[in-house]
Amino acid sequence: MIASLILSGILIVPAPQAVHTEYRAAVSTQAKDMMGWEPSLYRGKWWDAKWYDIRRCIMDRESNFNYRAANRTSSAKGAYQFLDNNWRRGLVYMMVKESKETGDGLETQAERLFTIPISKWNRYWQDRAFYTALQGGKGLKHWNAQVPGTGCW
């Protein structure tokens, strides 16, 4: 129940608390679309427009823009083919930390990802994981091309 105050005969009701932009993106209809290329819904701490083309290239190379992709010979999952067994815990830990720092309201949702395979995370969370792993460019080595001429940079 919202507390209100009557002052000089006028009912004053406090405004509802604003919902963080990241929260709206994470629960949006667009976040549930698991196929195809779209600009990232994530715009948090690690997002930067300069990675637009590299992100697109990595998604194309790794999963053909399929957020549900699963490698048949390894635990690599999702649009960016993170090794689920190695990466999930660390990615979730870093995203929970970011939620605490930014107050985006997604801490609990991020914690739930500990038990969900990366290929089942929605578009928002996989994109957020990509930018979190990228760490402003320091993490590009995770997507080094093994075959000459197939790299993104």
C-alpha positions in Angstrom: 0.0 0.0 0.0 1.3 3.4 -0.9 1.4 5.9 1.9 -0.2 9.2 1.1 -0.4 12.6 2.8 -3.2 15.1 3.0 -1.8 18.6 3.0 -4.2 21.6 2.9 -7.0 19.4 1.7 -4.9 18.1 -1.3 -4.2 14.4 -1.4 -0.5 13.9 -2.2 0.5 10.4 -3.5 4.1 9.7 -4.0 5.2 8.8 -7.6 5.9 5.2 -8.2 9.6 4.4 -8.2 11.0 4.6 -11.7 11.9 1.3 -13.4 15.5 1.1 -14.5 16.0 1.0 -18.3 18.0 -2.3 -18.1 15.2 -3.9 -16.2 12.7 -2.9 -18.8 15.0 -4.3 -21.6 15.5 -7.6 -19.7 11.8 -8.4 -19.4 10.7 -7.0 -22.8 9.0 -8.9 -25.5 12.1 -8.3 -27.7 14.3 -10.1 -25.1 12.3 -13.3 -25.8 13.2 -13.3 -29.5 15.9 -15.9 -29.8 16.7 -15.8 -33.5 18.3 -13.3 -35.8 20.3 -10.2 -35.6 19.1 -7.2 -33.7 21.0 -4.4 -31.9 21.7 -5.4 -28.3 19.0 -4.6 -25.7 21.8 -4.3 -23.1 23.1 -0.8 -22.5 24.8 -1.2 -19.1 28.2 -0.7 -17.7 30.2 -2.6 -20.4 28.1 -1.7 -23.5 29.8 0.5 -26.1 28.6 1.2 -29.7 32.1 0.8 -31.1 31.7 -3.0 -30.7 28.6 -3.2 -32.9 30.3 -4.7 -36.0 32.5 -7.0 -34.0 29.5 -8.3 -32.0 27.6 -8.9 -35.2 30.6 -10.8 -36.8 31.1 -12.9 -33.7 27.4 -13.9 -33.6 27.4 -14.7 -37.2 30.6 -16.8 -37.0 29.7 -18.6 -33.7 26.0 -19.3 -34.0 24.6 -17.9 -37.2 22.6 -15.4 -35.0 21.0 -18.3 -33.1 20.7 -17.6 -29.3 19.7 -21.3 -28.8 22.8 -22.7 -30.5 24.5 -25.6 -28.9 27.8 -27.1 -30.1 27.6 -30.9 -30.6 31.2 -31.5 -29.6 31.6 -29.2 -26.6 29.6 -27.4 -23.9 29.6 -24.2 -26.1 26.2 -22.6 -25.9 24.2 -19.6 -27.1 24.7 -16.9 -29.7 28.4 -16.3 -28.6 29.2 -19.9 -27.9 30.4 -19.6 -24.4 31.7 -22.8 -22.9 28.8 -23.3 -20.6 30.7 -25.5 -18.1 33.5 -23.0 -17.8 31.8 -19.6 -18.2 28.3 -19.7 -16.7 29.3 -19.2 -13.1 31.8 -16.4 -13.8 29.5 -14.5 -16.1 26.6 -14.7 -13.7 28.8 -13.6 -10.8 30.0 -10.5 -12.8 26.4 -9.7 -13.9 25.1 -9.9 -10.3 28.0 -7.6 -9.3 27.0 -5.1 -12.0 23.4 -5.2 -10.9 24.4 -4.4 -7.3 26.6 -1.5 -8.4 24.1 0.0 -10.8 20.8 -0.7 -9.0 19.2 -1.9 -12.1 16.8 -4.2 -10.2 18.1 -7.4 -11.9 20.2 -8.9 -9.2 17.7 -11.7 -8.4 17.0 -12.5 -12.1 20.8 -12.7 -12.7 21.3 -15.0 -9.7 18.7 -17.4 -11.2 20.9 -17.8 -14.3 23.3 -20.0 -12.2 21.2 -23.0 -12.9 20.1 -22.3 -16.5 22.2 -23.3 -19.5 23.4 -20.2 -21.4 21.5 -21.3 -24.6 18.3 -20.8 -22.6 19.1 -17.3 -21.4 17.1 -14.7 -23.3 18.6 -12.3 -25.8 19.1 -9.6 -23.3 21.1 -11.8 -20.9 23.3 -13.4 -23.6 24.1 -9.9 -25.0 24.8 -8.7 -21.5 27.1 -11.7 -20.9 28.9 -10.9 -24.2 29.6 -7.3 -23.2 30.6 -8.4 -19.7 33.1 -11.0 -21.1 34.3 -8.5 -23.7 35.2 -6.0 -20.8 35.8 -3.0 -23.1 37.9 -5.1 -25.5 40.1 -6.9 -23.1 38.1 -10.1 -23.6 38.4 -10.2 -27.4 40.9 -13.1 -27.1 38.0 -15.4 -26.2 36.7 -15.2 -29.8 40.1 -15.5 -31.6 39.6 -17.2 -34.9 41.2 -20.6 -35.2 41.1 -20.6 -39.0 43.0 -17.9 -40.8 40.8 -15.4 -42.5 37.7 -16.1 -40.4 38.4 -13.5 -37.7 36.3 -10.5 -36.9 39.1 -8.0 -36.3 
